Amino acid sequence: MRRRQADIATDPEAFETFYRRHVDAITSFLTRRVDDPHTVADLVAEVFVAVLDTAHTYRPDRGSEIAWLYGVARNTLSAERRRAFKETRLADRVGGMKVHGFISQPWPTVQGG
């Protein structure tokens, strides 16, 4: 099984078989944890990209293929939540700042003539 896992990173047909076997389970896993369907689709794609990068780390003696894949999905979701939290925190910080050289007032009205 480990050899097959490593093959998915280099063999497009092996990856397609792996993807088709598991995409519905991973989509369901993420859908239960994320409200936005577009974010779910992005995360599913990120999970399978991560699989390509980390297929060599799968150890069958430590658990099943799907358990390993759920771990990849959980880590991908955690990374997305950290990124979103940082983005929100930064937006909150910037929202409370005065931008140098600009005054927070509406645009002047131009008189037509």
C-alpha contacts under 8 A as a table, 3 or more apart, distances in Angstrom:
res1	aa1	res2	aa2	distance
1	M	4	R	5.04
1	M	5	Q	6.28
1	M	60	P	6.94
2	R	5	Q	4.99
2	R	6	A	6.31
2	R	56	H	7.73
2	R	58	Y	6.61
2	R	59	R	6.61
2	R	60	P	6.50
3	R	6	A	5.18
3	R	7	D	6.21
4	R	7	D	4.94
4	R	8	I	6.62
4	R	14	A	7.70
5	Q	8	I	5.51
5	Q	9	A	7.56
5	Q	55	A	5.55
5	Q	56	H	6.79
5	Q	58	Y	6.92
6	A	9	A	5.81
6	A	10	T	7.43
6	A	55	A	5.25
6	A	56	H	5.05
7	D	10	T	5.36
7	D	11	D	5.53
7	D	14	A	6.48
7	D	15	F	7.66
8	I	11	D	5.31
8	I	12	P	6.78
8	I	13	E	7.77
8	I	14	A	4.93
8	I	15	F	4.30
8	I	18	F	7.27
8	I	52	L	6.81
8	I	55	A	7.05
9	A	12	P	7.67
9	A	15	F	6.77
9	A	51	V	7.61
9	A	52	L	4.64
9	A	53	D	6.99
9	A	55	A	6.31
10	T	15	F	7.97
11	D	14	A	5.30
11	D	15	F	6.24
12	P	15	F	5.04
12	P	16	E	6.08
13	E	16	E	5.02
13	E	17	T	6.22
14	A	17	T	5.17
14	A	18	F	6.17
15	F	18	F	5.01
15	F	19	Y	5.92
16	E	19	Y	5.00
16	E	20	R	6.05
17	T	20	R	5.26
17	T	21	R	6.09
18	F	21	R	5.14
18	F	22	H	6.34
19	Y	22	H	5.38
19	Y	23	V	5.47
19	Y	48	F	7.44
20	R	23	V	5.63
20	R	24	D	7.79
21	R	24	D	7.73
22	H	25	A	5.43
22	H	26	I	6.31
22	H	66	I	7.52
23	V	26	I	5.23
23	V	27	T	5.98
23	V	44	V	7.60
24	D	27	T	5.05
24	D	28	S	6.11
25	A	28	S	5.18
25	A	29	F	6.11
26	I	29	F	4.94
26	I	30	L	6.20
26	I	44	V	6.75
26	I	69	L	7.97
26	I	70	Y	7.06
26	I	73	A	7.07
27	T	30	L	5.29
27	T	31	T	5.94
27	T	40	V	6.98
27	T	41	A	7.60
27	T	44	V	6.20
28	S	31	T	4.97
28	S	32	R	6.26
29	F	32	R	5.59
29	F	33	R	6.94
29	F	70	Y	7.94
30	L	33	R	5.14
30	L	34	V	5.96
30	L	40	V	6.05
30	L	43	L	7.65
30	L	44	V	7.58
30	L	73	A	7.63
30	L	77	L	7.78
31	T	34	V	5.25
31	T	35	D	6.76
31	T	37	P	7.28
31	T	40	V	6.12
32	R	35	D	7.71
34	V	37	P	7.58
34	V	39	T	7.32
34	V	40	V	6.43
35	D	39	T	7.99
35	D	40	V	7.87
36	D	39	T	5.33
36	D	40	V	6.37
37	P	40	V	4.89
37	P	41	A	6.23
38	H	41	A	5.11
38	H	42	D	6.28
39	T	42	D	5.02
39	T	43	L	6.06
40	V	43	L	5.07
40	V	44	V	6.10
41	A	44	V	5.17
41	A	45	A	6.35
42	D	45	A	5.20
42	D	46	E	6.23
43	L	46	E	4.85
43	L	47	V	6.05
43	L	73	A	7.97
43	L	76	T	7.04
43	L	77	L	7.01
44	V	47	V	5.09
44	V	48	F	6.48
44	V	73	A	7.74
45	A	48	F	5.36
45	A	49	V	6.25
46	E	49	V	5.03
46	E	50	A	6.06
46	E	76	T	7.05
47	V	50	A	5.06
47	V	51	V	6.22
47	V	72	V	6.33
47	V	73	A	5.50
47	V	76	T	6.20
48	F	51	V	4.78
48	F	52	L	6.42
49	V	52	L	5.16
49	V	53	D	6.54
50	A	53	D	5.00
50	A	54	T	6.03
50	A	72	V	7.22
51	V	54	T	5.10
51	V	55	A	5.35
51	V	69	L	7.67
51	V	72	V	7.27
52	L	55	A	5.68
53	D	56	H	7.87
54	T	57	T	5.50
54	T	58	Y	7.51
55	A	58	Y	5.79
58	Y	65	E	7.64
58	Y	68	W	6.85
59	R	62	R	5.57
59	R	63	G	7.08
60	P	63	G	5.39
60	P	64	S	6.00
60	P	65	E	7.03
63	G	67	A	6.17
63	G	68	W	6.73
64	S	67	A	5.15
64	S	68	W	6.34
65	E	68	W	5.21
65	E	69	L	6.24
66	I	69	L	4.85
66	I	70	Y	6.08
67	A	70	Y	5.09
67	A	71	G	6.32
68	W	71	G	5.04
68	W	72	V	6.44
69	L	72	V	4.99
69	L	73	A	6.23
70	Y	73	A	4.91
70	Y	74	R	6.01
71	G	74	R	5.00
71	G	75	N	6.12
72	V	75	N	5.16
72	V	76	T	6.09
73	A	76	T	5.02
73	A	77	L	6.10
74	R	77	L	5.12
74	R	78	S	6.12
75	N	78	S	5.02
75	N	79	A	6.17
76	T	79	A	5.16
76	T	80	E	6.29
77	L	80	E	5.05
77	L	81	R	6.20
78	S	81	R	5.10
78	S	82	R	6.21
79	A	82	R	5.15
79	A	83	R	6.17
80	E	83	R	5.03
80	E	84	A	6.07
81	R	84	A	5.07
81	R	85	F	6.03
82	R	85	F	5.10
82	R	86	K	6.20
83	R	86	K	5.20
83	R	87	E	6.14
84	A	87	E	4.99
84	A	88	T	6.10
85	F	88	T	5.14
85	F	89	R	6.06
86	K	89	R	5.05
86	K	90	L	5.99
87	E	90	L	5.12
87	E	91	A	6.08
88	T	91	A	5.05
88	T	92	D	6.12
89	R	92	D	5.11
89	R	93	R	6.22
90	L	93	R	5.00
90	L	94	V	6.08
91	A	94	V	5.11
91	A	95	G	5.80
92	D	95	G	5.04
92	D	96	G	6.50
93	R	96	G	5.52
93	R	97	M	6.77
94	V	97	M	5.18
98	K	102	F	7.55
98	K	103	I	7.68
98	K	104	S	7.69
99	V	102	F	5.73
99	V	103	I	7.67
